[in-house]
Amino acid sequence: MPFGTHSPIPQNEKISVSEMITLLRNKVDVEITACVSEENCANKSISEPELHRPGLALAGFVDLFTHHRIQIFGNTEIRYLNSLSKDEQVNAFNSLTEFDIPLIVTTDGNKLPEHLTDLANNKDIPVYSTPVETTKFMFLARDLLEDQFAIQTVIHGSMVDVYGIGIMIAGKSGIGKSEVALDLVERGHRLVTDDVCILTKKNNVLIASASEVNRHFMEIRGLGIVDVMSMFGIRSIRYQKRLEVVLELFLWDEKENIDRTGLDREYITIMDVKIPLIRLPITPGKNITVIAEVIAMNHLLSHYGYDAAKKFQNIVKQTMKNRKVGDPRIKRSVKYFEGDFE
């Protein structure tokens, strides 16, 4: 394990309704207005990222009613309520308000009848309305909640965006991770975080970011703390980046078996996500920065279906296949050299 243990922890166990509404307005840019007093949000919280459409519950079947989720009233639910008499609407809606519902959102410009809104207000159930269509709102809300409830872990390493590939430089303390990251930044690549990296699992993808404390700061042993953004400009940093390759640096050891071809791919599993792992021995004179750039470009080639190691292996196999057994003739390595004229 190149960076020790990394026990995942939930980012949030719950989120208040008022915070959820604030994030929808300010971060997701969703227009959403309160239909009841917003004081109803004070003691309400959401404990999971899933949403629920209460069509069956309105019809009276509440045995499997997931009342602890946000309840979405779209065109179907509103039209069903509008098809009922006033007394039937009250009875249907009361089958929901008997439960501790955290939030009701009406979508696509729909609104609950006023007498039902009053019932929700009396039960201290927040009710909001948005003009966003149901499918789109549910996608945006679920994406926001999945981010808030995503599991995280903290690891030791330097994260750099190299040619669009997120490379985590790992290794024991003092081996030169920060120096390699700084050299990459100087060559035009972008620093995500140094030393302390927060990994968030979202949609089976690991997103790396810095903490609030070490954002765009870097420690260089013997020099101290440097501010990468102030020194190299805003283009030298990133707020977050997907983790795609782990580059582990370690001291050269002749006894250790080092992969020479790249055919046997290694992986590391972090929070159940497999990430390609490249173990790079450190020796005097080795340019780790250039190798990191080559790793990024090689990963891009592999992403688009080209594998240099397999290509070379196929060439060698084909050459051996074509060679005739027992042929005494000396074969030239290159059949013909063109004249080297300038």
Secondary structure, DSSP 8 states (H G I E B T S, - for coil): -TT-----EES-S-EEHHHHHHHHHHTS----EESS-GGGGTT-EE--S-EE--HHHHTT--TT--TTSEEEE-HHHHHHHHTS-HHHHHHHHHHHHTS----EEE-TT----HHHHHHHHHTT--EEE-SS-HHHHHHHHHHHHHHHT-EEEEEESEEEEETTEEEEEEESTTSSHHHHHHHHHHTT-EEEESSEEEEEEETTEEEEE--TTTTTEEEETTTEEEEHHHHH-GGGB-SEEE--EEEEEEE--TTS---SSS-S-EEEEETTEEEEEEEEEE-TT--HHHHHHHHHHHHHHHHTT--HHHHHHHHHHHHHHHS-TT--S---SSS-------
